[in-house]
Amino acid sequence: MAEIATKKRILSGMRPTGKLHLGHLTGALENWVTLQDDYDSYHFVADYHTLTTSLDTADVYENTIEMVMDWLAAGIDPEKSPIFRQSQVKEHTELHLILSMLITKNRLERNPSIKDQVRDLNIENITYGHLGYPVLQAADILMYRANLVPVGEDQLSHVEISREISRSFNNTWGEVFPVPEPKLTSFARLPGLDGIDKKMSKSMGNTVLLSDGPDEVWGKLRKAVTDPQKVRKNDPGRPDVCLVFTYHKKFNPNELDEIRTGCESGDLGCVDCKKKCSAAIDTTLAPHIERRAEYEQDVSRVVDILHQGEEQARKAAGETMGMVREAMKMG
Ligand code: TRP
């Protein structure tokens, strides 16, 4: 009898932060696009997760549409992999409740990303929901019985909690969930325009957006921080401490040797180096911007894609919840 090959599953998601930037592309999105051929992929908008840090929901819908347009423009194919909003699949909240019984408050308080957030955002009294951020994330991942979760480095501690919760469920009620593996990209961390040690992030205002045209890209790169020791044009520079060189590595591999030599010898000044970098980024972004424009002209297509994805996601989620209830004898 012919064996039916079942593909492994991937679940990936982002909080809806609006238009995406180069860091999203190199840290996650590129990975999503390549993996969608070999895995059953589910891509979702973690809209409930935004409530953990802000109760202002006024922009969530618009930010969702902007972000999903970037996913589609980057090459996520909704025919292969459903795209949906977490808030439209009720099963997420249901599984979240059940999983919340399998992890202690203490364990969640030890989660390093929560500790960082509490410090950075000056939170005096964390809400129950915010502390449970990784539990909701576990519900997202386990809902689709995902084997693999493509994430940036900052998400590793969350995926670890999902793994613990998965084992705990299986030990308590019976084998339902795979133990999900995180999958990092090779460029998991792209520096922002303000320094090689800073991560590109919307909240830091140091981004190049995937939707930025040549003038915008140049306007931003022009001001990017370079090697502080290269003060004058012909001073020798150190490419390895320069964030612009990091961008060249990613977006301009063909000219890399030449740029390194030119920078180190002092022949290549920062302005010219940045012009080359800006042009290379434009070349990468041009097809993205073109595809994005098609969706911008007809946003209803994006909405339809979400609705279709949500229908498919509900079906998959319903199957998992059936298995969960059966295992728990609450069917
Ligand atoms: N925490 C993720 C982020 O901030 C978003 C997210 C929520 C997620 N649930 C997930 C990512 C499940 C992967 C899988 O980017």
Residues whose N, C-alpha, C, O or C-beta is under 5 A from the ligand:
A	BS01	LIG	L11 S12 G13 M14 R15 A46 Q137 D140 I141
